[in-house]
Amino acid sequence: MPTQELTFSKKYNLKHALKYHDKHRNTLSRRLSNWREQAIAEKALKLAGQPATVLDLPCGTGRFWALLARKKDRTILAADNSDAMLSVAREVMPPAVLERVQTFQSSAFDIQLANDSVDHVFCMRLLHHITRPEDRLAILSEFYRVARHSVAVSLWVDGNYKSLRRRKLEARRTHKTYQNRIVLQRRIVEREFSDAGFAIAGHYDFLKFYAMWRLYVLKKQL
Ligand SMILES: C[S@@+](CC[C@H](N)C(=O)[O-])C[C@H]1O[C@@H](n2cnc3c(N)ncnc32)[C@H](O)[C@@H]1O
């Protein structure tokens, strides 16, 4: 499959990568939010059966590596479209964590791995940037190809206070510029998972009825 270059993907240069790394640590509310995200990610890995081989894609600056490395015998592969994000990750992560992770540059549209090469694909904060259904299907199909068993994907869904507020704000926006992030209807995204060959094993909400973030655990239907 040819690699597709999305507009949002271009922003992850070195300056942005350093900013991204700081973003999740620099205020109390960000640290709390990161803590909650790590907690639901841990639950998702448990629901996925504590997979032995995990691909973290996009890994960004390695925010979830310490969590993934908690299972001592886990093989961790980590990839990102942006070389800058990967090099910041290699700079900032503690050596004990780094030595557990094999990193490589890869687009989610064209993952540089053979079929069925990992147990689980762990995908945090990518799909809410993927606004076109055909792009989401292409990415989910790549996950289906490289994962033997399961996938965890986080994205923004409707049915909560924040999504209602966002809809109102967007309706008021006069300048319709490029849309960088999207709130998906649960009904639609769940159909997309099924179209890509996955069954939903479960989901975890960041803050039920309030926040838009939801983390789904999907199992491959064979
Ligand atoms: C919001 S960050 C999330 C990073 C990490 N999962 C986290 O939660 O900290 C989005 C990441 O997606 C990466 N990215 C953008 N387009 C991509 C693509 N087509 N394939 C793989 N990664 C991509 C960016 O480089 C960036 O690291």
The ligand as an SDF file (V2000), in Angstrom:
LIG
                    3D

 27 29  0  0  0  0  0  0  0  0999 V2000
   -0.7080   12.9510   19.2790 C   0  0  0  0  0  0  0  0  0  0  0  0
    0.7990   12.1030   18.9270 S   0  0  0  0  0  0  0  0  0  0  0  0
    0.5730   10.5870   19.8800 C   0  0  0  0  0  0  0  0  0  0  0  0
    1.8570    9.8910   20.2230 C   0  0  0  0  0  0  0  0  0  0  0  0
    1.7390    8.7890   21.3150 C   0  0  0  0  0  0  0  0  0  0  0  0
    0.9130    7.6870   20.8950 N   0  0  0  0  0  0  0  0  0  0  0  0
    1.2160    9.3760   22.6000 C   0  0  0  0  0  0  0  0  0  0  0  0
    0.0150    9.1900   22.8950 O   0  0  0  0  0  0  0  0  0  0  0  0
    1.9730   10.0560   23.2870 O   0  0  0  0  0  0  0  0  0  0  0  0
    0.5020   11.6090   17.2700 C   0  0  0  0  0  0  0  0  0  0  0  0
    1.6830   10.8780   16.6620 C   0  0  0  0  0  0  0  0  0  0  0  0
    1.2910   10.3610   15.3920 O   0  0  0  0  0  0  0  0  0  0  0  0
    2.4230   10.3680   14.5640 C   0  0  0  0  0  0  0  0  0  0  0  0
    1.9540   10.2240   13.1700 N   0  0  0  0  0  0  0  0  0  0  0  0
    1.4010   11.1620   12.3790 C   0  0  0  0  0  0  0  0  0  0  0  0
    1.0470   10.6240   11.1990 N   0  0  0  0  0  0  0  0  0  0  0  0
    1.3900    9.3110   11.2570 C   0  0  0  0  0  0  0  0  0  0  0  0
    1.2990    8.2290   10.3420 C   0  0  0  0  0  0  0  0  0  0  0  0
    0.7460    8.3810    9.1390 N   0  0  0  0  0  0  0  0  0  0  0  0
    1.7650    7.0290   10.7320 N   0  0  0  0  0  0  0  0  0  0  0  0
    2.3260    6.8530   11.9460 C   0  0  0  0  0  0  0  0  0  0  0  0
    2.4450    7.8410   12.8530 N   0  0  0  0  0  0  0  0  0  0  0  0
    1.9720    9.0520   12.5190 C   0  0  0  0  0  0  0  0  0  0  0  0
    3.0710   11.6970   14.8630 C   0  0  0  0  0  0  0  0  0  0  0  0
    4.3990   11.7520   14.4070 O   0  0  0  0  0  0  0  0  0  0  0  0
    2.9220   11.7300   16.3790 C   0  0  0  0  0  0  0  0  0  0  0  0
    4.0290   11.1500   17.0150 O   0  0  0  0  0  0  0  0  0  0  0  0
  1  2  1  0
  2  3  1  0
  2 10  1  0
  3  4  1  0
  4  5  1  0
  5  6  1  0
  5  7  1  0
  7  8  2  0
  7  9  1  0
 10 11  1  0
 11 12  1  0
 11 26  1  0
 12 13  1  0
 13 14  1  0
 13 24  1  0
 14 15  1  0
 14 23  1  0
 15 16  2  0
 16 17  1  0
 17 18  1  0
 17 23  2  0
 18 19  1  0
 18 20  2  0
 20 21  1  0
 21 22  2  0
 22 23  1  0
 24 25  1  0
 24 26  1  0
 26 27  1  0
M  CHG  2   2   1   9  -1
M  END
$$$$
